[in-house]
Amino acid sequence: MDAARVNAGEYAVRLAGAMRDEEGAVGVLVCGTGQAMAMTANRFTHVRAALCVNGFMARLARQHNDANVLAMGAELVGEGLALECLQVFLTTEALSGIYADRCQMLTDLGGL
């Protein structure tokens, strides 16, 4: 049975709103490919959404970009791989140094 179609971007906006005043908040977004949600969420300065299709991408998204939102595509990753991405994402810490500078640059670019 196919899931009902929704405007995925609306859920990304709702997540970003919920995260706005929560220091250290993280979120997960899932749609068909994850692209629409990641693109929408990244319009907000306090969100760094990373579209990940495996644990390696999830680890580097956290370490190198201090991603605070994991975006995944239900049509791209199966349940087992999605759980692996989520576990890696939630247990990996951001690195400092040049990676912190990169995150600050992203914040300085602005957005909503």
C-alpha positions in Angstrom: 0.0 0.0 0.0 1.4 3.4 -1.0 1.6 6.1 1.7 -0.5 9.2 1.3 1.4 12.0 -0.4 2.1 15.1 1.6 4.1 18.3 1.2 7.4 17.1 2.7 8.7 20.6 3.1 6.0 21.5 5.6 7.3 18.9 7.9 10.8 20.3 7.6 9.5 23.8 8.5 7.7 22.3 11.5 10.9 20.5 12.7 13.0 23.7 12.2 10.5 25.6 14.2 10.6 23.1 17.1 14.4 23.2 17.1 14.7 27.0 17.1 14.9 27.5 20.8 16.3 24.1 21.8 20.0 24.2 22.3 21.6 20.9 21.1 18.4 19.7 19.5 18.6 17.1 16.7 16.0 15.9 14.3 15.3 13.3 11.7 13.4 13.9 8.4 12.3 11.2 6.0 10.5 11.5 2.7 10.8 9.8 -0.7 14.3 10.8 -1.4 15.1 13.1 1.5 16.0 15.9 -0.9 13.0 18.2 -0.4 13.1 18.0 3.3 16.9 18.6 3.5 16.7 21.6 1.1 13.8 23.1 3.0 15.3 22.6 6.5 18.6 24.1 5.4 16.9 27.4 4.7 17.0 27.9 8.5 20.3 29.2 10.1 20.1 26.9 13.1 19.6 23.8 11.0 22.4 21.8 9.3 20.5 19.0 7.6 22.5 16.2 5.9 21.0 13.8 3.4 22.6 10.5 4.2 22.3 7.1 2.5 24.7 5.1 4.7 26.5 5.2 8.0 29.7 6.6 6.6 27.9 9.7 5.4 26.1 10.1 8.7 29.3 9.9 10.6 31.1 12.5 8.5 28.0 14.7 8.5 28.2 14.9 12.3 32.0 15.0 12.5 32.8 17.5 9.7 29.6 19.6 9.5 28.1 19.2 13.0 24.8 18.3 11.2 21.9 18.4 13.6 19.3 17.0 11.3 19.5 13.6 9.5 17.5 13.5 6.3 16.9 10.1 4.6 15.0 8.9 1.6 12.6 6.0 2.3 12.9 5.1 -1.4 16.7 5.0 -1.1 17.5 3.2 2.2 15.8 0.2 3.7 14.9 -0.1 7.3 18.2 -1.7 8.5 20.3 0.9 6.8 18.1 3.7 8.1 18.5 2.4 11.6 22.3 2.2 11.1 22.4 5.8 9.9 20.3 6.9 12.8 22.5 5.1 15.4 25.7 6.5 13.9 24.2 10.0 13.6 23.1 10.1 17.2 26.3 8.7 18.7 28.9 10.7 16.7 30.3 14.0 18.0 31.3 16.9 15.9 35.0 17.7 15.5 36.5 21.0 16.3 39.2 23.1 14.5 38.6 23.8 10.8 35.3 21.9 11.0 33.9 24.3 13.6 35.0 27.2 11.4 33.1 25.6 8.5 29.9 25.5 10.6 30.3 29.1 11.6 30.7 30.1 8.0 27.4 28.3 7.2 25.7 30.2 10.1 27.2 33.5 8.9 25.7 33.0 5.5 22.3 33.6 7.0 18.8 32.3 6.2 15.5 32.2 8.0 
